[in-house]
Structure formats: structure tokens, C-alpha cells
Amino acid sequence: MPELNIKLSKRVQRIKPSVTLALTAKARALREQGKDVIPLTAGEPDFETPAVVRKAAIAEIEKGGKAGRYTAAAGLPELLTAVAKKFERDNGLKYATDQCIVSCGAKHSIFNAIASVVDDGDEVIVPAPYWVSYPEMLNFLGAKPVIVDTSTTGFVLTPEALKRAITPRTRAIFVNTPSNPTGTVWNEAQQRAIADVLKGTDIVVISDEIYEKLVYEGTHVSFAAVSPDAYARTVTINGVAKAYAMTGWRIGYSGGPKNIIQAMIALQSHSTSNPTTLSQLAALTALQKDPEELPQWRECYRKRRDMVVEAMNAMPGVKCAKPGGAFYVFPDVRGWVGKRAGDVLLSDDAKIGEALLAQALVAVVPGGEFGAPGFLRLSYAVSDESIAKAMGNIRDFANKLR
Ligand SMILES: Cc1ncc(COP(=O)(O)O)c(C=O)c1O
């Protein structure tokens, strides 16, 4: 075959591949060598999609017809109605169905939303630690991520820090509560303080609420619900992946200002068309039935969170906040930086991640990936036994550092 000098777009070359995936591949390779690696890297529930949802999907396949057909680009009308009802029931947000769109996962919803509001060179505020895809989407789109560190303010964006970050080029800001990677929940007062700073600007808020159902203390508050002004500037993003253990079904949804949602629909109509119809039908059952497994899962996650936080805080050189939601903890391991694990110098969190994998057989994600060097992200969406074992291995590792 002739070697062509195929040029990739500048746009796509601005994206870097995910280190999380590289780490996961390394962990897999170690497992294939027979090593008992414990992955605390997962971003997905370790539970099965509820039976009521799976049964409804099977029935739709057997029925034939609709499940195998296109739907409107924005999604099935009955699902859009269920989404609007969900926003009103759970979040106190009134969206008409033409203010809603269903997409191929919340990631796709977020991409559609941000792509509908930014132009080349526009600035978007990204509170750090951040979900890795926010800056990468912005890089792809030619917008500039303006990273604002929140690690010294309990992982909460303060109004002062926000004011300092806003410029005439600011077009949007990401809000993510409960947060990936820290699990932090922003309460109503904290979100209202942000909304107050935004008043009088035309800055759009992309409020990623995918972990809404996984809150262990207090309640989830939608950014758009804190004031009429916040409602008018916010695209609220959610999905079925984390709430209903439906990561593979790929359904996300959004509600927001009509002109942004209609732009998102236009973009979607020329990229993916409708999300998979069968998955939409499954999501419809999940939203309508709010499966009974959810409270049990939440209790399970809460217990695991407590196990991990307690174990991490008992280790030398570690400070671990107890987050209010999601299924991650984000310990500060700056006390390990500069120490030696055997003959490995732990010069930063990436080295710590590598050493934990090689020596403690536990896979975690270094905080630098999320814009927070010196921290680690540990997912507790794994069994209690795996958590107990991982904590034992990490403790032995920590005790041997010098
Ligand atoms: C903060 C955050 N937003 C969005 C998503 C994407 O969710 P989905 O699987 O529905 O695309 C994830 C998944 O990891 C996430 O952690």
C-alpha cells in the first residue's frame, strides 16, 4: 500500500488522548500477566441496569416497529415529555418539550451545548479539578479553557475567584455538582453566589448534573433553580448513565433556553441524528419508573465512601475530604511527593499513580489529569471486598515510603 502523507485537522490534533484510558490499559495488561490488580479508576456503577428497564427494552425489540426506526433528531416525543416532567419533579425546573433534547450520552449533550455557544478564541471558565472532557472539548472547538483552581477553597468556586476570571471574552462556565473528580456537592448558597456574579453578563452556564442521584448528605440543587436569571442562562445536563447504571445505553438529556436547545438539535440532526431508539425507550422506562434499586445503591455507595475516606485519612501523608456525592474521593497526597517507594522517586502524582499500580497493584487516576496535581482520584464503584483489599495495599505502600 502506498504511504500517503495524510494530514490530520489542526482541530483534532489539539486533543490529547486520555491518560485514564492508558492507565486502564496498563492495569489490564498487569491482570493478563496474572497480577491481582484492583481498579479504582472506573467511572461507572458496578451495578446491573435495573431489571424493569432491561425487560422493557426486550419487549420493545420483540414488538418490532418503533424500536428499529429513526425518531425525531431531538428524541422520541414521549421521552422529551418524560424529561420535561423529570426536570419539574426532581429539580423544580419548568422546561417545555421544545426546550429539551435527548442525546447519545451526557457527554454528547455537553458537546452539543458548548459547541452551540462558543466561537474561536472565546473563553470558558472551567473550575479545577475538572472532568477531563471539558477542556478537551474546548480545545477541539478552538475556545480557550480558563482554569480556576478551587483546591484551596474546599473544591468550591468562590464568587471572588469567579470575578477575577471573567473577561469580556468569557462566553460560558462549567458547573458540575456533584463533581467528578472530587465528589464535592455545591449547595444552594454557593451556587447562588455564582449566579449573582453572572447577573448582568451574557455568560452561559453548562450545568452538568449527571451525578444528581448520588448525593449522600443534603440534597442536589440545580443551578438553573437558584434564580430566574440563572434559569435563563443555564443549560441543564443530565443522563441515565450514573443514576440508573445505564452507562452503555448512551442516553443523556438537556433542558435550557430555547434558542440554545434548538441549535443543539440542528447540530445533532447533522451529526448523529437521533440517539439509538431502543436506548431511548429504555431511558423512558427508567425516567418514568425511577427504579427501586436506587436507594439501596446509594446506601451502598455511602458506606463505601466512608470506608475509603476513613482508610485514606489513617495513612501517613494523606488528607482526604469526605465528599457529599458521586462515587469518587480525591485525597491530597502531596505529603508523598519527594518520598521514595523502594527505589522509585515519587516526584509527582503521575509517578505516585505508576508506583501504586506497580507496587500496590491498585489503579488510581493522578490528580494532574483533572488539573489538580498532588491529588489522586479513587473511584469506589467497586465491591466492598475490592475496596478493603485496595485500602490494605495502599496502606502498606504508604507505610513503606521514606
Ligand atoms: C462529570 C461527567 N459528566 C458527564 C459524563 C458523561 O456521561 P455519559 O456516560 O452519559 O456520557 C461523565 C461520565 O463519566 C462525567 O463524569
The ligand as a Gaussian input file, in Angstrom:
#p B3LYP/6-31G(d) Opt

LIG

0 1
 C      -18.919000      14.792000      35.089000
 C      -19.379000      13.914000      33.997000
 N      -20.167000      14.420000      33.041000
 C      -20.603000      13.669000      32.027000
 C      -20.271000      12.339000      31.932000
 C      -20.745000      11.579000      30.721000
 O      -21.827000      10.776000      30.965000
 P      -22.418000       9.853000      29.808000
 O      -21.894000       8.480000      30.068000
 O      -23.894000       9.952000      29.936000
 O      -21.931000      10.393000      28.507000
 C      -19.445000      11.762000      32.886000
 C      -19.033000      10.353000      32.741000
 O      -18.044000       9.907000      33.238000
 C      -18.997000      12.563000      33.954000
 O      -18.210000      12.051000      34.904000

